Amino acid sequence: MLRGIDHIVILVDDLDQAIQSYTEAGFTVIPGGEHTGGATHNALVAFQDNSYLELIAFKRPDPGHRWLGKQPGIVDFALLPDAIADDLDAARLRGVDYQGPLPGGRLRPDGQQVAWQLGLPPAPGLPFLCADVTPRALRVPSAAAQAHANGALGIARVYVAVQDLVTSAAQYEALLGCQPETGLTDEARYALFPLGAAQIQLAEPLENPAGQAPSLNTILGTRGEGIYRIALHSSAGPGAPSLEALAATGAWLTWAAE
């Protein structure tokens, strides 16, 4: 059974600059270390709901890497399984062909090795799975690291741009084992899946949308299918500071309407 959103992957050009930008936006940012193989390193923004943002940058090109060549910004997200082998088998039986479990890991700045297993999707619009091998407390910062000056508490919703809502919703149904709520906004048809304390909203643009910029058509044309926006819970409510400055880095973060 998939328990919830594990983390959001935000690709950045320069990790030190990203740490500064997210700190200025009111987040507490913790250096994460270097991934196995040495091609990437990261920093983490951990939340009280046990999810986190991963700021990741390439230290050198890594041919075949899932995110090499992607535009900076929100590029992917991971779900947290109960038992990854069983959850992958269940997804395959329902018709979506995930690979794995595959090994992953990183070396923290303090010398602690962290290990996990991955389940990789057959299409870019689907999330990957990430399951801890070493204790989760070694991978995900806690305590003071989860307190943020801007009041951020956790992930409320992830937004995924898709070309064909029927096809993509069927893939998510196979992965999650549940049916969505469907509806219509000014700019898109959507399918909304509950997952733990958060939601996943798939959105297919209308031919003549009346929504806000950037439009879904623009996002699909420049970034392709996949996650493009996240909404966060905040203890500050309507008084939470703007996150617009992060949009310049491709990261469309907003506060959830509580």
RODREN-508111 format. One record per residue (C-alpha): x, y, z; residue number from 0; residue in one letter; chain. Coordinates in steps of 0.2 Angstrom, whole numbers. Each point is the difference from the previous one (the first is absolute). Layout:
BEGIN
<pt u="X" v="Y" w="Z" vexgu="NUM" lotor="A" palum="A"/>
...
This chain:
BEGIN
<pt u="0" v="0" w="0" vexgu="0" lotor="M" palum="A"/>
<pt u="6" v="17" w="-5" vexgu="1" lotor="L" palum="A"/>
<pt u="0" v="11" w="16" vexgu="2" lotor="R" palum="A"/>
<pt u="2" v="18" w="-7" vexgu="3" lotor="G" palum="A"/>
<pt u="12" v="12" w="-9" vexgu="4" lotor="I" palum="A"/>
<pt u="18" v="-3" w="5" vexgu="5" lotor="D" palum="A"/>
<pt u="8" v="15" w="-8" vexgu="6" lotor="H" palum="A"/>
<pt u="1" v="12" w="-14" vexgu="7" lotor="I" palum="A"/>
<pt u="15" v="1" w="-11" vexgu="8" lotor="V" palum="A"/>
<pt u="5" v="18" w="-5" vexgu="9" lotor="I" palum="A"/>
<pt u="15" v="1" w="-12" vexgu="10" lotor="L" palum="A"/>
<pt u="11" v="15" w="2" vexgu="11" lotor="V" palum="A"/>
<pt u="15" v="6" w="-10" vexgu="12" lotor="D" palum="A"/>
<pt u="10" v="5" w="16" vexgu="13" lotor="D" palum="A"/>
<pt u="-3" v="-8" w="16" vexgu="14" lotor="L" palum="A"/>
<pt u="8" v="13" w="11" vexgu="15" lotor="D" palum="A"/>
<pt u="-10" v="14" w="-8" vexgu="16" lotor="Q" palum="A"/>
<pt u="-16" v="-10" w="1" vexgu="17" lotor="A" palum="A"/>
<pt u="3" v="-3" w="19" vexgu="18" lotor="I" palum="A"/>
<pt u="1" v="19" w="2" vexgu="19" lotor="Q" palum="A"/>
<pt u="-16" v="3" w="-10" vexgu="20" lotor="S" palum="A"/>
<pt u="-10" v="-12" w="9" vexgu="21" lotor="Y" palum="A"/>
<pt u="7" v="6" w="17" vexgu="22" lotor="T" palum="A"/>
<pt u="-5" v="18" w="-5" vexgu="23" lotor="E" palum="A"/>
<pt u="-17" v="-6" w="-4" vexgu="24" lotor="A" palum="A"/>
<pt u="-2" v="-6" w="18" vexgu="25" lotor="G" palum="A"/>
<pt u="5" v="-19" w="-1" vexgu="26" lotor="F" palum="A"/>
<pt u="12" v="-9" w="11" vexgu="27" lotor="T" palum="A"/>
<pt u="12" v="-8" w="-12" vexgu="28" lotor="V" palum="A"/>
<pt u="11" v="-15" w="5" vexgu="29" lotor="I" palum="A"/>
<pt u="15" v="-6" w="-11" vexgu="30" lotor="P" palum="A"/>
<pt u="-4" v="-18" w="-5" vexgu="31" lotor="G" palum="A"/>
<pt u="17" v="-6" w="-7" vexgu="32" lotor="G" palum="A"/>
<pt u="6" v="-9" w="-16" vexgu="33" lotor="E" palum="A"/>
<pt u="-10" v="-14" w="-9" vexgu="34" lotor="H" palum="A"/>
<pt u="8" v="-16" w="-4" vexgu="35" lotor="T" palum="A"/>
<pt u="11" v="2" w="-15" vexgu="36" lotor="G" palum="A"/>
<pt u="4" v="18" w="3" vexgu="37" lotor="G" palum="A"/>
<pt u="-10" v="8" w="-14" vexgu="38" lotor="A" palum="A"/>
<pt u="-12" v="9" w="11" vexgu="39" lotor="T" palum="A"/>
<pt u="-2" v="8" w="17" vexgu="40" lotor="H" palum="A"/>
<pt u="-14" v="7" w="9" vexgu="41" lotor="N" palum="A"/>
<pt u="-8" v="10" w="15" vexgu="42" lotor="A" palum="A"/>
<pt u="-16" v="-3" w="8" vexgu="43" lotor="L" palum="A"/>
<pt u="-15" v="10" w="7" vexgu="44" lotor="V" palum="A"/>
<pt u="-9" v="-12" w="12" vexgu="45" lotor="A" palum="A"/>
<pt u="-18" v="2" w="6" vexgu="46" lotor="F" palum="A"/>
<pt u="-10" v="-6" w="15" vexgu="47" lotor="Q" palum="A"/>
<pt u="-11" v="-11" w="-11" vexgu="48" lotor="D" palum="A"/>
<pt u="16" v="-10" w="-3" vexgu="49" lotor="N" palum="A"/>
<pt u="2" v="5" w="-18" vexgu="50" lotor="S" palum="A"/>
<pt u="13" v="11" w="-7" vexgu="51" lotor="Y" palum="A"/>
<pt u="7" v="11" w="-15" vexgu="52" lotor="L" palum="A"/>
<pt u="16" v="-7" w="-7" vexgu="53" lotor="E" palum="A"/>
<pt u="11" v="14" w="-8" vexgu="54" lotor="L" palum="A"/>
<pt u="11" v="-10" w="-12" vexgu="55" lotor="I" palum="A"/>
<pt u="14" v="6" w="-12" vexgu="56" lotor="A" palum="A"/>
<pt u="12" v="-9" w="-12" vexgu="57" lotor="F" palum="A"/>
<pt u="18" v="0" w="5" vexgu="58" lotor="K" palum="A"/>
<pt u="5" v="-8" w="-17" vexgu="59" lotor="R" palum="A"/>
<pt u="-10" v="-7" w="-15" vexgu="60" lotor="P" palum="A"/>
<pt u="-7" v="-17" w="3" vexgu="61" lotor="D" palum="A"/>
<pt u="-6" v="-8" w="-16" vexgu="62" lotor="P" palum="A"/>
<pt u="-17" v="-9" w="2" vexgu="63" lotor="G" palum="A"/>
<pt u="-4" v="9" w="16" vexgu="64" lotor="H" palum="A"/>
<pt u="-19" v="3" w="2" vexgu="65" lotor="R" palum="A"/>
<pt u="2" v="19" w="2" vexgu="66" lotor="W" palum="A"/>
<pt u="15" v="4" w="-11" vexgu="67" lotor="L" palum="A"/>
<pt u="-5" v="13" w="-13" vexgu="68" lotor="G" palum="A"/>
<pt u="-16" v="5" w="9" vexgu="69" lotor="K" palum="A"/>
<pt u="-4" v="19" w="3" vexgu="70" lotor="Q" palum="A"/>
<pt u="3" v="6" w="17" vexgu="71" lotor="P" palum="A"/>
<pt u="-15" v="-1" w="12" vexgu="72" lotor="G" palum="A"/>
<pt u="-12" v="-13" w="6" vexgu="73" lotor="I" palum="A"/>
<pt u="4" v="-15" w="-10" vexgu="74" lotor="V" palum="A"/>
<pt u="-6" v="-15" w="9" vexgu="75" lotor="D" palum="A"/>
<pt u="-8" v="-7" w="16" vexgu="76" lotor="F" palum="A"/>
<pt u="1" v="-16" w="10" vexgu="77" lotor="A" palum="A"/>
<pt u="-13" v="-10" w="10" vexgu="78" lotor="L" palum="A"/>
<pt u="4" v="-10" w="16" vexgu="79" lotor="L" palum="A"/>
<pt u="-5" v="-18" w="-1" vexgu="80" lotor="P" palum="A"/>
<pt u="-3" v="-12" w="15" vexgu="81" lotor="D" palum="A"/>
<pt u="9" v="-15" w="-8" vexgu="82" lotor="A" palum="A"/>
<pt u="7" v="5" w="-17" vexgu="83" lotor="I" palum="A"/>
<pt u="1" v="-17" w="-8" vexgu="84" lotor="A" palum="A"/>
<pt u="-18" v="-3" w="4" vexgu="85" lotor="D" palum="A"/>
<pt u="-6" v="17" w="-6" vexgu="86" lotor="D" palum="A"/>
<pt u="10" v="-2" w="-16" vexgu="87" lotor="L" palum="A"/>
<pt u="-8" v="-17" w="-3" vexgu="88" lotor="D" palum="A"/>
<pt u="-17" v="7" w="4" vexgu="89" lotor="A" palum="A"/>
<pt u="3" v="14" w="-13" vexgu="90" lotor="A" palum="A"/>
<pt u="6" v="-12" w="-13" vexgu="91" lotor="R" palum="A"/>
<pt u="-15" v="-12" w="3" vexgu="92" lotor="L" palum="A"/>
<pt u="-12" v="15" w="-3" vexgu="93" lotor="R" palum="A"/>
<pt u="9" v="5" w="-16" vexgu="94" lotor="G" palum="A"/>
<pt u="14" v="13" w="3" vexgu="95" lotor="V" palum="A"/>
<pt u="17" v="-8" w="-3" vexgu="96" lotor="D" palum="A"/>
<pt u="12" v="7" w="13" vexgu="97" lotor="Y" palum="A"/>
<pt u="18" v="-5" w="1" vexgu="98" lotor="Q" palum="A"/>
<pt u="8" v="-5" w="17" vexgu="99" lotor="G" palum="A"/>
<pt u="4" v="0" w="14" vexgu="100" lotor="P" palum="A"/>
<pt u="16" v="8" w="-5" vexgu="101" lotor="L" palum="A"/>
<pt u="14" v="6" w="12" vexgu="102" lotor="P" palum="A"/>
<pt u="3" v="18" w="4" vexgu="103" lotor="G" palum="A"/>
<pt u="10" v="9" w="13" vexgu="104" lotor="G" palum="A"/>
<pt u="10" v="16" w="5" vexgu="105" lotor="R" palum="A"/>
<pt u="14" v="4" w="12" vexgu="106" lotor="L" palum="A"/>
<pt u="-5" v="14" w="13" vexgu="107" lotor="R" palum="A"/>
<pt u="12" v="14" w="4" vexgu="108" lotor="P" palum="A"/>
<pt u="3" v="-8" w="17" vexgu="109" lotor="D" palum="A"/>
<pt u="6" v="-16" w="-8" vexgu="110" lotor="G" palum="A"/>
<pt u="-16" v="-10" w="3" vexgu="111" lotor="Q" palum="A"/>
<pt u="-5" v="-11" w="-14" vexgu="112" lotor="Q" palum="A"/>
<pt u="-18" v="0" w="-5" vexgu="113" lotor="V" palum="A"/>
<pt u="-8" v="-14" w="-11" vexgu="114" lotor="A" palum="A"/>
<pt u="-17" v="-2" w="-8" vexgu="115" lotor="W" palum="A"/>
<pt u="-9" v="-10" w="-14" vexgu="116" lotor="Q" palum="A"/>
<pt u="-9" v="8" w="-15" vexgu="117" lotor="L" palum="A"/>
<pt u="-14" v="-5" w="-11" vexgu="118" lotor="G" palum="A"/>
<pt u="1" v="9" w="-17" vexgu="119" lotor="L" palum="A"/>
<pt u="-15" v="3" w="-11" vexgu="120" lotor="P" palum="A"/>
<pt u="-3" v="-4" w="-18" vexgu="121" lotor="P" palum="A"/>
<pt u="-5" v="18" w="-5" vexgu="122" lotor="A" palum="A"/>
<pt u="6" v="18" w="5" vexgu="123" lotor="P" palum="A"/>
<pt u="-17" v="5" w="7" vexgu="124" lotor="G" palum="A"/>
<pt u="1" v="-13" w="14" vexgu="125" lotor="L" palum="A"/>
<pt u="9" v="1" w="16" vexgu="126" lotor="P" palum="A"/>
<pt u="13" v="-11" w="6" vexgu="127" lotor="F" palum="A"/>
<pt u="0" v="-10" w="17" vexgu="128" lotor="L" palum="A"/>
<pt u="13" v="2" w="13" vexgu="129" lotor="C" palum="A"/>
<pt u="2" v="-12" w="15" vexgu="130" lotor="A" palum="A"/>
<pt u="12" v="1" w="14" vexgu="131" lotor="D" palum="A"/>
<pt u="13" v="-13" w="3" vexgu="132" lotor="V" palum="A"/>
<pt u="9" v="9" w="14" vexgu="133" lotor="T" palum="A"/>
<pt u="-11" v="8" w="13" vexgu="134" lotor="P" palum="A"/>
<pt u="-11" v="14" w="-7" vexgu="135" lotor="R" palum="A"/>
<pt u="7" v="12" w="13" vexgu="136" lotor="A" palum="A"/>
<pt u="17" v="-1" w="-8" vexgu="137" lotor="L" palum="A"/>
<pt u="-7" v="6" w="-17" vexgu="138" lotor="R" palum="A"/>
<pt u="-14" v="12" w="5" vexgu="139" lotor="V" palum="A"/>
<pt u="5" v="14" w="13" vexgu="140" lotor="P" palum="A"/>
<pt u="-11" v="3" w="15" vexgu="141" lotor="S" palum="A"/>
<pt u="-2" v="10" w="15" vexgu="142" lotor="A" palum="A"/>
<pt u="6" v="18" w="-2" vexgu="143" lotor="A" palum="A"/>
<pt u="3" v="-3" w="-19" vexgu="144" lotor="A" palum="A"/>
<pt u="-19" v="-1" w="-2" vexgu="145" lotor="Q" palum="A"/>
<pt u="-3" v="17" w="7" vexgu="146" lotor="A" palum="A"/>
<pt u="-1" v="14" w="-13" vexgu="147" lotor="H" palum="A"/>
<pt u="-1" v="19" w="1" vexgu="148" lotor="A" palum="A"/>
<pt u="-13" v="0" w="-13" vexgu="149" lotor="N" palum="A"/>
<pt u="-11" v="-12" w="10" vexgu="150" lotor="G" palum="A"/>
<pt u="1" v="-14" w="-13" vexgu="151" lotor="A" palum="A"/>
<pt u="-7" v="-16" w="7" vexgu="152" lotor="L" palum="A"/>
<pt u="-1" v="-13" w="-14" vexgu="153" lotor="G" palum="A"/>
<pt u="-7" v="-4" w="-18" vexgu="154" lotor="I" palum="A"/>
<pt u="-18" v="3" w="-3" vexgu="155" lotor="A" palum="A"/>
<pt u="-1" v="-4" w="-18" vexgu="156" lotor="R" palum="A"/>
<pt u="11" v="-4" w="-15" vexgu="157" lotor="V" palum="A"/>
<pt u="-6" v="5" w="-18" vexgu="158" lotor="Y" palum="A"/>
<pt u="5" v="-10" w="-15" vexgu="159" lotor="V" palum="A"/>
<pt u="-2" v="6" w="-18" vexgu="160" lotor="A" palum="A"/>
<pt u="-6" v="-14" w="-12" vexgu="161" lotor="V" palum="A"/>
<pt u="-4" v="-1" w="-18" vexgu="162" lotor="Q" palum="A"/>
<pt u="-14" v="-12" w="1" vexgu="163" lotor="D" palum="A"/>
<pt u="-10" v="-1" w="16" vexgu="164" lotor="L" palum="A"/>
<pt u="-9" v="-16" w="-3" vexgu="165" lotor="V" palum="A"/>
<pt u="17" v="-9" w="-3" vexgu="166" lotor="T" palum="A"/>
<pt u="9" v="8" w="14" vexgu="167" lotor="S" palum="A"/>
<pt u="-14" v="-3" w="12" vexgu="168" lotor="A" palum="A"/>
<pt u="0" v="-18" w="-4" vexgu="169" lotor="A" palum="A"/>
<pt u="19" v="-2" w="4" vexgu="170" lotor="Q" palum="A"/>
<pt u="-2" v="9" w="16" vexgu="171" lotor="Y" palum="A"/>
<pt u="-15" v="-11" w="5" vexgu="172" lotor="E" palum="A"/>
<pt u="11" v="-15" w="-4" vexgu="173" lotor="A" palum="A"/>
<pt u="14" v="7" w="11" vexgu="174" lotor="L" palum="A"/>
<pt u="-11" v="6" w="15" vexgu="175" lotor="L" palum="A"/>
<pt u="-14" v="-13" w="-1" vexgu="176" lotor="G" palum="A"/>
<pt u="-14" v="13" w="2" vexgu="177" lotor="C" palum="A"/>
<pt u="-11" v="10" w="-11" vexgu="178" lotor="Q" palum="A"/>
<pt u="1" v="19" w="-2" vexgu="179" lotor="P" palum="A"/>
<pt u="-12" v="14" w="2" vexgu="180" lotor="E" palum="A"/>
<pt u="-2" v="9" w="-16" vexgu="181" lotor="T" palum="A"/>
<pt u="-5" v="18" w="-5" vexgu="182" lotor="G" palum="A"/>
<pt u="3" v="15" w="-10" vexgu="183" lotor="L" palum="A"/>
<pt u="9" v="17" w="3" vexgu="184" lotor="T" palum="A"/>
<pt u="1" v="15" w="-11" vexgu="185" lotor="D" palum="A"/>
<pt u="16" v="-7" w="-8" vexgu="186" lotor="E" palum="A"/>
<pt u="-1" v="-19" w="2" vexgu="187" lotor="A" palum="A"/>
<pt u="-8" v="-16" w="2" vexgu="188" lotor="R" palum="A"/>
<pt u="6" v="-8" w="16" vexgu="189" lotor="Y" palum="A"/>
<pt u="1" v="-17" w="9" vexgu="190" lotor="A" palum="A"/>
<pt u="3" v="2" w="19" vexgu="191" lotor="L" palum="A"/>
<pt u="8" v="-15" w="10" vexgu="192" lotor="F" palum="A"/>
<pt u="1" v="0" w="19" vexgu="193" lotor="P" palum="A"/>
<pt u="16" v="-7" w="7" vexgu="194" lotor="L" palum="A"/>
<pt u="4" v="1" w="18" vexgu="195" lotor="G" palum="A"/>
<pt u="-2" v="18" w="6" vexgu="196" lotor="A" palum="A"/>
<pt u="3" v="7" w="-17" vexgu="197" lotor="A" palum="A"/>
<pt u="-8" v="-1" w="-17" vexgu="198" lotor="Q" palum="A"/>
<pt u="6" v="-2" w="-18" vexgu="199" lotor="I" palum="A"/>
<pt u="-9" v="10" w="-13" vexgu="200" lotor="Q" palum="A"/>
<pt u="2" v="-5" w="-19" vexgu="201" lotor="L" palum="A"/>
<pt u="-4" v="14" w="-12" vexgu="202" lotor="A" palum="A"/>
<pt u="-3" v="0" w="-18" vexgu="203" lotor="E" palum="A"/>
<pt u="-2" v="17" w="-8" vexgu="204" lotor="P" palum="A"/>
<pt u="-15" v="6" w="-9" vexgu="205" lotor="L" palum="A"/>
<pt u="1" v="6" w="-18" vexgu="206" lotor="E" palum="A"/>
<pt u="-4" v="18" w="5" vexgu="207" lotor="N" palum="A"/>
<pt u="5" v="2" w="19" vexgu="208" lotor="P" palum="A"/>
<pt u="-4" v="15" w="10" vexgu="209" lotor="A" palum="A"/>
<pt u="11" v="-4" w="15" vexgu="210" lotor="G" palum="A"/>
<pt u="16" v="8" w="7" vexgu="211" lotor="Q" palum="A"/>
<pt u="17" v="1" w="-8" vexgu="212" lotor="A" palum="A"/>
<pt u="11" v="-11" w="-3" vexgu="213" lotor="P" palum="A"/>
<pt u="-14" v="-9" w="-9" vexgu="214" lotor="S" palum="A"/>
<pt u="0" v="-19" w="-1" vexgu="215" lotor="L" palum="A"/>
<pt u="2" v="0" w="-19" vexgu="216" lotor="N" palum="A"/>
<pt u="16" v="10" w="3" vexgu="217" lotor="T" palum="A"/>
<pt u="6" v="-12" w="14" vexgu="218" lotor="I" palum="A"/>
<pt u="-3" v="-15" w="-11" vexgu="219" lotor="L" palum="A"/>
<pt u="9" v="8" w="-15" vexgu="220" lotor="G" palum="A"/>
<pt u="15" v="5" w="9" vexgu="221" lotor="T" palum="A"/>
<pt u="2" v="-13" w="14" vexgu="222" lotor="R" palum="A"/>
<pt u="-10" v="-14" w="-6" vexgu="223" lotor="G" palum="A"/>
<pt u="-12" v="-11" w="11" vexgu="224" lotor="E" palum="A"/>
<pt u="3" v="-1" w="19" vexgu="225" lotor="G" palum="A"/>
<pt u="0" v="9" w="16" vexgu="226" lotor="I" palum="A"/>
<pt u="0" v="19" w="-2" vexgu="227" lotor="Y" palum="A"/>
<pt u="-7" v="8" w="16" vexgu="228" lotor="R" palum="A"/>
<pt u="-2" v="-4" w="18" vexgu="229" lotor="I" palum="A"/>
<pt u="-11" v="7" w="14" vexgu="230" lotor="A" palum="A"/>
<pt u="7" v="1" w="18" vexgu="231" lotor="L" palum="A"/>
<pt u="-9" v="1" w="16" vexgu="232" lotor="H" palum="A"/>
<pt u="5" v="14" w="11" vexgu="233" lotor="S" palum="A"/>
<pt u="-3" v="4" w="19" vexgu="234" lotor="S" palum="A"/>
<pt u="0" v="19" w="-6" vexgu="235" lotor="A" palum="A"/>
<pt u="-16" v="-2" w="-10" vexgu="236" lotor="G" palum="A"/>
<pt u="-4" v="15" w="-11" vexgu="237" lotor="P" palum="A"/>
<pt u="15" v="9" w="8" vexgu="238" lotor="G" palum="A"/>
<pt u="13" v="-12" w="-7" vexgu="239" lotor="A" palum="A"/>
<pt u="13" v="9" w="-10" vexgu="240" lotor="P" palum="A"/>
<pt u="0" v="-1" w="-19" vexgu="241" lotor="S" palum="A"/>
<pt u="10" v="-13" w="-9" vexgu="242" lotor="L" palum="A"/>
<pt u="0" v="9" w="-17" vexgu="243" lotor="E" palum="A"/>
<pt u="19" v="3" w="1" vexgu="244" lotor="A" palum="A"/>
<pt u="3" v="-19" w="-2" vexgu="245" lotor="L" palum="A"/>
<pt u="-10" v="0" w="-16" vexgu="246" lotor="A" palum="A"/>
<pt u="15" v="7" w="-9" vexgu="247" lotor="A" palum="A"/>
<pt u="9" v="-16" w="3" vexgu="248" lotor="T" palum="A"/>
<pt u="-14" v="-10" w="-8" vexgu="249" lotor="G" palum="A"/>
<pt u="-8" v="-5" w="17" vexgu="250" lotor="A" palum="A"/>
<pt u="-18" v="4" w="1" vexgu="251" lotor="W" palum="A"/>
<pt u="-4" v="-1" w="18" vexgu="252" lotor="L" palum="A"/>
<pt u="-16" v="7" w="8" vexgu="253" lotor="T" palum="A"/>
<pt u="-9" v="-1" w="16" vexgu="254" lotor="W" palum="A"/>
<pt u="-16" v="-10" w="2" vexgu="255" lotor="A" palum="A"/>
<pt u="-16" v="8" w="2" vexgu="256" lotor="A" palum="A"/>
<pt u="-4" v="-6" w="18" vexgu="257" lotor="E" palum="A"/>
